């Protein structure tokens, strides 16, 4: 496992923790974040992350960022970091 993958796994765990703590997320927002987290986890569990798959996940993440930027700054920072590290893998 390279350092970027290791960091991605750490960030996924942090996102999971933040999702458990977040009390102001509606069900739709929580589902979108869990889906994104699952997609990133599945990509990491695969032997390789294709550029196309990485771009698709990044596009979904960018859409989610628009929803969370003001209300959930910590989650927003984690998603941005996840997307940056995903691009580096």
Order of alpha helices (4+ residues) and beta strands (2+ residues): alpha-alpha-alpha-alpha
